[in-house]
Amino acid sequence: MLSVLFFVGLFASCLAKPNYSFSGSIGGSGNSFASDGKGRITAVRVWEIQGQYITGIQLRYDYIWSKVLGRVYGTVNEMPLFDGEAIVQLSGKYHSNYIYQVIFVTSRGRFLIVGQPYQKSFNFYPTYPDTELRMLSGRTNGNGITSMGAHWAAQYSNSTST
């Protein structure tokens, strides 16, 4: 009987809908970083040295800003998200030394474009439907972002709603 329950559980887990994927990592070397926060991403900030490369990225989870990934230097660009809106694509340009451009695309078709359209293209998006950007990871060399990856997971739902 126990073995039957085991196989039923195993079969059910195989049918479960996957809800996590990873895109990346592209770019060069440096010190590793990962964004951290609880809840849904509700805003994005990106710093750039105009005409050059991306120096820093920051995500807001619900009402709390994460630590800056990279450094605060140059021009800042910010995009707050609407209620229920999510980031569903991350594209841009990179080379072996820096990320030169990032494009955040939302579920409402809005986008934030920061940086220069220079070098090789990348395009990150979730593997599974009904998933959204939940975390960024990558590398920085102290001057700017040198590498980036995107982590996607099931759409965030507030478990306290009735």
C-alpha positions as CSV (number, residue, x, y, z in Angstrom):
1,M,0.0,0.0,0.0
2,L,2.8,2.4,0.9
3,S,4.5,1.8,-2.5
4,V,1.2,2.6,-4.3
5,L,0.9,5.9,-2.4
6,F,4.5,6.7,-3.3
7,F,3.9,6.1,-7.0
8,V,0.7,8.1,-6.9
9,G,2.5,11.0,-5.3
10,L,5.4,10.7,-7.8
11,F,2.9,10.7,-10.8
12,A,1.1,13.7,-9.4
13,S,4.3,15.6,-9.0
14,C,5.2,14.9,-12.6
15,L,1.9,16.4,-13.7
16,A,2.4,19.6,-11.5
17,K,2.9,22.7,-13.6
18,P,6.5,24.0,-13.4
19,N,6.7,27.5,-12.1
20,Y,10.4,28.5,-12.1
21,S,13.0,29.2,-14.8
22,F,16.3,30.9,-15.2
23,S,17.5,33.0,-18.2
24,G,21.2,33.8,-18.5
25,S,23.8,34.4,-17.6
26,I,25.4,36.7,-20.2
27,G,28.4,38.9,-19.9
28,G,31.7,39.0,-18.1
29,S,33.4,38.4,-14.8
30,G,33.4,40.2,-11.4
31,N,31.8,39.9,-8.0
32,S,28.5,38.0,-7.8
33,F,25.2,39.7,-6.8
34,A,21.6,38.7,-6.5
35,S,18.6,40.8,-5.7
36,D,16.6,39.9,-2.6
37,G,13.2,40.9,-1.5
38,K,9.8,39.5,-0.5
39,G,6.7,40.1,-2.5
40,R,6.1,41.3,-6.0
41,I,8.5,43.6,-7.9
42,T,6.7,47.0,-8.0
43,A,9.4,49.3,-9.5
44,V,12.8,49.3,-11.2
45,R,15.7,51.8,-11.1
46,V,18.6,51.7,-13.5
47,W,21.7,53.9,-13.4
48,E,23.9,54.5,-16.5
49,I,26.9,56.4,-17.5
50,Q,25.3,58.2,-20.5
51,G,26.8,57.0,-23.8
52,Q,28.6,54.1,-22.0
53,Y,27.3,51.3,-19.8
54,I,24.9,50.3,-17.0
55,T,26.3,51.0,-13.5
56,G,23.5,49.8,-11.2
57,I,20.1,48.3,-10.9
58,Q,17.6,48.3,-8.0
59,L,14.3,46.5,-7.6
60,R,11.5,47.5,-5.3
61,Y,9.6,44.5,-3.7
62,D,6.2,45.7,-2.6
63,Y,7.2,48.9,-0.8
64,I,10.9,48.1,0.1
65,W,13.8,48.8,-2.3
66,S,16.4,46.1,-2.5
67,K,20.1,46.9,-2.2
68,V,21.6,48.4,-5.4
69,L,23.1,45.8,-7.7
70,G,26.3,47.4,-8.9
71,R,26.7,51.0,-7.9
72,V,24.8,54.3,-7.8
73,Y,26.6,56.4,-10.4
74,G,25.4,58.4,-13.4
75,T,21.9,59.1,-14.6
76,V,19.0,57.3,-12.8
77,N,15.9,56.0,-14.7
78,E,12.9,54.7,-12.8
79,M,9.7,52.9,-13.7
80,P,7.0,52.2,-11.1
81,L,4.7,49.4,-12.0
82,F,0.9,49.6,-11.8
83,D,-1.1,47.3,-9.4
84,G,-1.1,43.8,-10.9
85,E,1.6,44.7,-13.5
86,A,4.7,42.4,-13.7
87,I,8.0,42.3,-15.6
88,V,7.7,39.6,-18.3
89,Q,10.8,40.3,-20.4
90,L,14.3,41.6,-20.0
91,S,16.3,42.4,-23.1
92,G,19.3,44.5,-23.9
93,K,22.9,44.6,-25.2
94,Y,26.2,43.4,-23.7
95,H,29.8,42.7,-24.4
96,S,32.4,40.8,-22.4
97,N,33.1,43.8,-20.2
98,Y,29.7,45.5,-19.4
99,I,26.0,45.4,-19.9
100,Y,25.4,48.4,-22.2
101,Q,21.6,48.4,-22.4
102,V,18.6,47.0,-20.5
103,I,15.0,46.9,-21.6
104,F,12.4,45.9,-19.0
105,V,9.0,45.0,-20.6
106,T,5.8,44.7,-18.5
107,S,2.7,42.6,-18.7
108,R,0.9,45.8,-19.9
109,G,3.2,46.3,-22.7
110,R,5.1,49.2,-21.1
111,F,8.9,49.3,-21.1
112,L,11.9,51.0,-19.7
113,I,14.9,51.4,-22.0
114,V,18.2,52.5,-20.5
115,G,21.6,52.5,-22.1
116,Q,23.2,52.2,-25.5
117,P,22.2,49.8,-28.3
118,Y,25.8,48.6,-28.5
119,Q,27.3,45.1,-29.1
120,K,25.5,41.7,-28.7
121,S,21.8,41.3,-28.0
122,F,20.2,39.3,-25.2
123,N,16.6,38.5,-24.6
124,F,15.3,36.9,-21.4
125,Y,11.8,35.7,-20.9
126,P,10.1,33.1,-18.7
127,T,9.9,29.5,-19.9
128,Y,6.5,28.9,-18.5
129,P,3.2,30.8,-18.8
130,D,1.9,32.8,-15.8
131,T,5.4,33.6,-14.5
132,E,7.1,36.9,-13.9
133,L,10.5,38.3,-13.0
134,R,11.2,37.6,-9.4
135,M,15.0,38.1,-9.1
136,L,18.1,39.4,-10.9
137,S,21.6,37.9,-10.5
138,G,24.9,38.6,-12.1
139,R,28.3,40.2,-11.6
140,T,29.8,43.6,-11.1
141,N,33.4,44.8,-11.2
142,G,32.8,47.9,-9.0
143,N,32.3,50.2,-11.9
144,G,29.3,48.7,-13.5
145,I,27.2,45.6,-14.2
146,T,29.3,43.1,-16.2
147,S,27.0,40.1,-16.2
148,M,23.3,39.4,-15.8
149,G,20.7,36.7,-15.4
150,A,16.9,36.7,-14.8
151,H,15.0,34.4,-12.5
152,W,11.3,33.8,-13.2
153,A,8.6,32.3,-11.0
154,A,4.9,31.9,-10.6
155,Q,2.9,35.1,-10.5
156,Y,2.9,36.4,-7.0
157,S,-0.5,36.3,-5.3
158,N,-1.3,37.8,-1.9
159,S,-2.4,34.9,0.3
160,T,-4.2,37.3,2.7
161,S,-6.9,38.3,0.2
162,T,-10.3,36.8,0.6
